[in-house]
Amino acid sequence: MPEECTKMGFPKEHRHRLCCLRQELVDAFVEHRYLLFMKLAALQLIQQKANKLDNPDVMENGLSATTDVAESENLGRSEPEDVDPKSKEVIQNACKAVGSISSTSFDIRFNPDIFSPGVHFPEACSLDSQKQLLKDAAAFLVSCQIPSLIKDCLDHTVLPMDGATLADAMHQRGINMRYMGRVVEFVTKTPGRSQLDHIYKIGVTELITRSAKHIFRTYLQV
């Protein structure tokens, strides 16, 4: 886990062991990795052209980053036999960096059973890379999605009026309700804390209400 997540006390073990990542988070994470894939490929293409021309001012002589990003996008969608060896190496390096299961094209897939203790996999499977991909997605939630939610609240892009609308805003970004405490904590550490006072009050109210629900549920089931 990244250092930022370990400082927050992650990973944490839940009693029901059924924690999952929302589909909205998976979509946002894959899109984030695809943009990273294109940037890495474009950077390598720029370096290859610079080495080929042996000119330190190559970017000023007509090669643009926009062109290389477009080329990298085409590379990610090309068939393996249509790609020259040097470009194939670019694709392989970019795929490895973003955790793609394929070395010839961008392909992110998650194994939902990778952390299930009762599920066994063949020895040939690369379990470490599959586990790391899920960890990266969970870290993406904490380090990117929650700050993005708070930023949108500061910019008034999102205007939660009560617990239901705050929950909807969190779910739209793939943030599970079990991260409500982290959202409230992030609000308290935000420089514009005074502008988020209503978010703080809604979050604390939701924490108290949901905690009480879990406590009372035990007695209601007896």
JOHUQUI-V268498 format. One record per pair of residues at least 12 apart in sequence whose C-alpha atoms are under 8 Angstrom apart, sorted by the first residue. I is the first residue (numbers start at 0). GAP is how many residues later the second one is. Records with the same first field share a line. If there is no record, write none. Layout:
BEGIN
I: GAP, GAP
END
This chain:
BEGIN
0: 134, 135, 138
1: 137
3: 139
4: 134, 137, 138
20: 117, 153, 155
21: 149, 152, 153, 154
22: 151
23: 147, 148, 149, 150
24: 112, 116, 148, 149, 150
25: 111, 148
27: 145, 146
28: 108, 111
29: 78
32: 65
33: 64, 72
35: 62
36: 57, 58, 60, 61, 69
37: 31, 34, 35, 38, 56
38: 30, 33
39: 54
40: 28, 31, 49, 50, 52, 53
41: 23, 26, 27, 29, 30
42: 25
43: 46
44: 23, 27, 42, 45
45: 17, 19, 22
74: 12, 16, 30
75: 15, 28, 29, 30
76: 28, 29
77: 27
78: 25
79: 24
87: 16
90: 12, 13, 14
91: 12, 13
98: 30, 34
109: 20, 23, 24
110: 19
113: 13, 16, 17
114: 16
140: 33, 34
144: 28, 29, 30
145: 29, 37, 40
146: 39
148: 20, 21, 24
149: 33, 36, 37
152: 43
153: 38, 41, 42
159: 39
161: 40
162: 39, 40, 42, 43
165: 36
179: 23, 27
180: 22, 26
182: 20
183: 15, 16, 19, 20
186: 12, 13
187: 12
END
